[in-house]
Amino acid sequence: TISRNQVDVIKKLLEYPQLQVSSETYINVTFKIRPDDKMIQLIEEIEDLKGKEALEEMKVLEELSKKLADYAEAILRNMDAIGHFDLLISKAYLAMAMNGVKPIITKDICCIIKNGRHPVVEATLKKKNKSFTPISLNLEKGVTLITGANMGGKTVSLKMVGLLMAMVQYGLFVPAEYVKTSLWDFIFISAGDEQSLDSGLSTFGAEMKSIKEMLDMSDQQGLILIDELARGTNPREGFAISYGIINYLMKKPCVTLITTHFDGLAKEGVKHLQVKGLRSVDYDKIGNPDIISEYMDYTLIEIKGNTDVPKDAINISRLIGVPEEILREAEYILKN
């Protein structure tokens, strides 16, 4: 390949009868050797030999196939056994790597986790020389709410339950100190922005479409996990819809776990878990938003009665550096 700037070199190469131009661009000219009669003959012989070689390979494969046919059933059985053995070894390695335990399977409808850990989040924190705060919770048939401050780990707790229960369904050990659970006909999770560009649905519309599909299955023994139910609409209607869905699910044979910021949903018959959060913390002394996680207590505690959801949003916003003028006005509105 020669640059077009090398005009003299290109002219000289064009004079050689053994060379010919194979391709050209506006930048380069590429030459190749012009095959003579002898070279053409050799190329044809090589192609002929390749064809004969392929035929011989087919004959060998046919012969081997005939000889192995009598052992096909045994070979397939061995392959299946090796695959099963490999799966068991992989499960064992995973269990040891996560310090997992064998879950206790019960016919009672429940999900009990003691000091459970989200393995993906735990691995991420480990790279930063941080540790995952183990989560314990006891979920029974009916509805359980998780409330708590922003950045309090509600979503991680919900996703941890979903992941650990999926691992149980697949016959895996789980990263926890103790797990007792029933098996599920289905596991449903709604978390994150579900806005659908394809169908033209808003975040709220896409969430309700997903919720409707879940409600259609709710007569089965399922595990239902919903992060920030009705978060995509205005708070007044969001609260009302959440209240209606909770009442509906309380009559179903499912275990339902919902995270929420709405006050007033934890009525009688609904278990209320709350993230401890930033209790007993002097915000003036923290000073640095990067160390909020060091002060945040992600432990879940059961709350009796319809206690208001903790509101740390203004304090956290102040730590992050939102202008004080905005925060003072927000505090005034809350008080008045």
matplotlib code that plots the C-alpha trace (Angstrom):
import matplotlib.pyplot as plt

x = [0.0, 1.5, 0.4, -0.8, 1.7, 4.5, 3.8, 7.3, 7.1, 3.6, 4.8, 7.8, 5.6, 3.2, 6.1, 6.6, 4.7, 4.7, 2.5, -1.0, -3.3, -5.7, -7.5, -7.4, -8.7, -8.2, -5.4, -3.6, -2.9, -2.6, -0.6, -0.5, 1.5, 0.1, -0.3, 1.5, 0.4, 2.4, 1.0, -2.6, -2.0, -0.7, -3.7, -6.0, -4.2, -4.4, -8.1, -8.6, -6.6, -8.7, -11.9, -10.4, -9.4, -12.9, -14.3, -11.8, -12.9, -16.5, -15.7, -13.8, -16.7, -19.2, -17.1, -16.7, -20.4, -21.2, -18.9, -20.2, -23.9, -24.0, -22.8, -24.9, -27.3, -24.5, -22.6, -25.7, -26.3, -22.7, -23.0, -26.1, -24.4, -21.3, -23.5, -25.4, -22.2, -20.7, -23.9, -23.6, -19.9, -20.7, -23.5, -21.1, -18.4, -21.0, -22.3, -18.7, -17.9, -21.0, -20.8, -24.3, -26.7, -29.2, -32.7, -35.4, -38.4, -41.8, -45.4, -46.3, -46.6, -43.7, -40.3, -38.0, -34.5, -31.9, -28.9, -29.4, -27.0, -27.3, -24.3, -23.9, -24.1, -21.9, -19.2, -19.4, -19.0, -16.1, -14.2, -14.5, -13.4, -16.9, -19.3, -22.9, -25.3, -27.1, -30.9, -33.4, -37.1, -40.0, -42.7, -46.0, -49.1, -50.5, -48.8, -45.6, -44.5, -41.0, -40.7, -37.6, -35.5, -34.1, -30.8, -31.9, -31.6, -35.3, -34.9, -31.8, -33.7, -36.6, -34.3, -32.3, -35.5, -36.3, -32.8, -32.6, -36.0, -35.1, -31.9, -34.0, -36.3, -33.2, -32.0, -29.0, -27.6, -28.3, -26.1, -27.7, -27.4, -30.8, -33.6, -37.0, -39.4, -42.2, -41.8, -43.6, -45.9, -44.5, -42.2, -43.2, -41.1, -41.8, -38.8, -37.3, -38.6, -40.8, -41.7, -42.3, -41.3, -42.5, -46.1, -46.2, -47.0, -45.8, -43.9, -47.2, -49.1, -46.3, -46.2, -50.0, -49.9, -47.3, -49.3, -52.5, -50.7, -49.5, -53.1, -54.3, -52.0, -52.6, -54.9, -51.8, -49.2, -46.8, -44.2, -44.9, -42.3, -43.1, -40.7, -42.4, -45.9, -47.7, -44.7, -45.3, -48.4, -49.4, -49.2, -52.9, -54.0, -50.9, -51.8, -55.4, -54.4, -51.7, -54.4, -56.7, -54.1, -52.9, -56.5, -56.9, -53.7, -54.4, -57.1, -54.8, -52.6, -49.5, -46.6, -46.4, -43.5, -43.9, -41.6, -43.3, -42.9, -46.6, -47.9, -51.0, -50.7, -49.6, -53.1, -54.3, -53.3, -50.4, -46.9, -44.8, -41.0, -38.9, -35.3, -33.5, -31.9, -30.1, -31.5, -29.6, -27.3, -26.0, -26.2, -24.0, -21.2, -21.4, -20.4, -19.6, -22.3, -19.8, -19.9, -23.7, -23.5, -21.2, -23.9, -26.9, -28.3, -29.9, -31.4, -35.2, -37.2, -40.9, -43.1, -46.4, -49.3, -49.6, -46.3, -45.4, -42.6, -39.3, -38.4, -34.7, -34.8, -34.1, -31.2, -29.7, -30.2, -28.4, -25.4, -25.3, -25.1, -28.5, -28.7, -29.8, -32.4, -34.3, -34.1, -35.2, -38.3, -39.0, -38.7, -41.1, -43.7, -43.4, -44.0, -46.8]
y = [0.0, 3.3, 6.8, 8.8, 11.5, 9.2, 9.8, 8.7, 5.4, 4.7, 5.4, 3.0, 0.2, 0.6, -0.2, -3.7, -6.3, -8.6, -6.0, -4.8, -2.4, -4.3, -1.3, 2.5, 5.2, 8.9, 8.4, 5.2, 2.8, -0.9, -3.3, -7.1, -9.6, -10.3, -14.1, -15.8, -19.1, -21.2, -19.4, -19.8, -23.5, -23.9, -22.0, -24.3, -27.4, -26.1, -25.5, -29.0, -30.5, -28.5, -30.0, -33.6, -32.8, -31.8, -35.0, -37.1, -35.3, -36.1, -39.8, -39.9, -38.1, -40.6, -43.5, -42.2, -41.4, -45.0, -46.4, -44.1, -44.6, -47.7, -45.6, -42.5, -43.1, -43.7, -40.6, -38.4, -39.8, -39.0, -35.5, -34.9, -36.2, -34.1, -31.0, -31.7, -32.3, -29.0, -27.2, -28.6, -27.6, -24.1, -23.8, -24.9, -22.4, -19.6, -20.6, -20.5, -17.2, -15.5, -17.3, -18.5, -20.7, -23.4, -21.9, -23.7, -24.4, -24.4, -24.8, -21.8, -18.6, -16.5, -15.0, -14.7, -13.3, -12.8, -10.7, -10.9, -9.3, -8.1, -9.8, -7.3, -4.2, -5.9, -6.6, -3.0, -1.7, -4.1, -2.5, 0.8, -0.7, -0.4, -3.1, -3.9, -3.5, -6.9, -6.6, -8.7, -8.9, -11.2, -11.1, -12.9, -13.2, -9.7, -6.3, -5.0, -1.4, -0.1, 3.7, 5.8, 8.7, 9.3, 7.4, 5.0, 1.9, 1.0, 0.1, -2.0, -3.9, -4.6, -5.8, -7.9, -9.8, -10.3, -11.6, -13.9, -15.4, -15.9, -17.7, -20.0, -20.8, -21.8, -24.1, -21.9, -21.1, -17.5, -14.8, -14.5, -15.9, -17.6, -17.9, -19.6, -19.2, -20.8, -21.4, -19.0, -19.4, -16.1, -13.3, -9.8, -6.7, -3.1, -0.9, 2.0, 4.2, 2.0, 4.7, 3.0, 4.9, 2.1, 2.1, 5.9, 5.3, 7.7, 6.5, 6.2, 4.5, 2.0, 1.3, 0.8, -1.5, -3.7, -3.5, -4.7, -7.7, -8.5, -8.1, -10.6, -13.2, -12.3, -15.2, -17.4, -17.8, -15.0, -12.6, -9.0, -6.3, -2.7, 0.2, 3.6, 2.6, 5.2, 7.4, 8.7, 10.8, 13.6, 12.8, 13.0, 10.5, 8.5, 8.0, 7.1, 4.5, 3.0, 2.8, 0.9, -1.5, -2.3, -3.0, -5.3, -7.2, -7.7, -10.2, -12.2, -15.3, -13.3, -11.8, -8.1, -5.7, -2.0, 0.9, 4.3, 8.0, 8.4, 9.0, 7.2, 3.9, 1.8, 1.2, -1.7, -5.1, -3.7, -4.4, -1.2, -1.5, 1.7, 2.4, 3.8, 6.3, 9.4, 9.3, 11.0, 12.7, 16.3, 17.5, 20.5, 18.2, 15.9, 18.6, 16.4, 14.7, 12.0, 10.5, 10.4, 6.6, 6.3, 7.9, 6.2, 3.2, 0.9, -1.4, -2.1, -1.8, -2.6, 0.4, 0.1, 2.4, 4.8, 6.7, 9.4, 8.7, 10.3, 13.4, 13.9, 15.4, 19.0, 18.0, 15.8, 18.5, 20.9, 18.5, 18.1, 21.9, 23.1, 26.9, 27.8, 30.3, 27.4, 25.2, 28.0, 28.6, 24.8, 24.6, 27.6, 25.9, 22.7, 24.5, 26.7]
z = [0.0, -1.2, -0.3, -3.3, -2.4, -3.5, -7.2, -8.4, -6.5, -7.9, -11.5, -11.1, -9.6, -12.5, -14.9, -13.3, -15.3, -12.2, -10.3, -10.7, -8.8, -6.5, -5.0, -4.8, -2.4, -2.4, 0.0, -1.0, -3.9, -3.2, -5.4, -5.6, -7.5, -11.0, -11.1, -14.1, -15.7, -13.3, -10.2, -11.6, -12.1, -8.5, -7.1, -8.9, -7.6, -4.0, -4.4, -5.7, -2.8, -0.3, -1.9, -1.6, 2.0, 2.9, 1.4, 3.4, 6.6, 5.9, 5.4, 8.7, 10.5, 9.0, 10.1, 13.6, 13.8, 12.9, 15.5, 18.2, 17.4, 19.6, 22.6, 21.9, 24.8, 27.3, 26.0, 26.4, 30.0, 30.9, 29.4, 31.5, 34.6, 34.0, 33.5, 36.7, 38.6, 37.2, 38.3, 41.9, 42.1, 40.9, 43.5, 46.2, 45.1, 45.1, 48.5, 50.0, 48.2, 49.6, 53.0, 52.3, 54.2, 53.2, 53.4, 55.3, 53.1, 54.8, 53.7, 55.8, 53.8, 55.0, 54.3, 57.2, 56.7, 59.5, 58.6, 54.9, 52.5, 48.9, 47.2, 44.4, 46.6, 49.2, 46.5, 45.3, 48.9, 49.5, 46.7, 48.5, 51.8, 53.2, 54.6, 53.9, 56.9, 57.2, 57.0, 59.0, 58.4, 59.0, 56.3, 56.6, 54.4, 54.0, 53.4, 55.0, 54.4, 54.6, 55.3, 56.1, 55.1, 51.7, 51.1, 53.9, 51.8, 51.4, 47.8, 48.5, 51.2, 48.9, 46.1, 48.5, 49.4, 45.8, 44.9, 47.9, 47.2, 43.5, 44.7, 46.9, 43.9, 42.0, 44.7, 45.8, 49.2, 50.2, 51.7, 55.2, 58.7, 58.5, 56.0, 56.3, 53.4, 51.4, 47.7, 45.4, 42.4, 41.2, 42.3, 41.1, 41.5, 40.4, 41.0, 39.0, 36.2, 34.0, 31.5, 28.1, 25.0, 22.8, 24.1, 24.8, 28.5, 31.2, 34.3, 36.2, 33.3, 32.8, 36.5, 36.7, 33.7, 35.5, 38.7, 36.9, 35.5, 39.1, 40.5, 37.9, 39.5, 43.1, 43.9, 43.7, 46.4, 45.3, 46.6, 45.6, 45.9, 45.0, 45.3, 45.9, 44.8, 42.7, 42.8, 39.3, 40.0, 42.3, 46.1, 46.8, 44.1, 44.7, 48.3, 47.5, 44.8, 47.2, 49.9, 47.6, 46.3, 49.9, 51.0, 47.9, 48.5, 52.2, 51.2, 48.9, 49.7, 48.9, 50.9, 49.8, 50.6, 49.6, 50.2, 50.4, 51.4, 52.0, 55.5, 56.7, 54.8, 57.8, 59.1, 61.3, 59.9, 57.9, 59.3, 59.4, 59.2, 59.3, 58.5, 61.6, 59.3, 60.7, 64.2, 67.0, 64.5, 64.8, 61.2, 61.9, 62.9, 59.9, 57.5, 54.5, 52.4, 51.3, 54.8, 55.2, 54.7, 57.7, 59.9, 58.2, 60.1, 57.5, 60.2, 59.9, 63.1, 63.5, 64.2, 66.0, 65.0, 62.1, 62.7, 60.2, 57.7, 58.8, 56.9, 56.5, 53.0, 54.0, 56.2, 53.5, 50.9, 53.2, 53.5, 49.8, 49.4, 48.2, 48.7, 52.2, 50.9, 49.3, 52.4, 54.8, 52.6, 52.6, 56.4, 56.7, 54.4, 56.4, 59.7, 58.5]

ax = plt.figure().add_subplot(projection="3d")
ax.plot(x, y, z, "-o")
ax.set_aspect("equal")
plt.show()
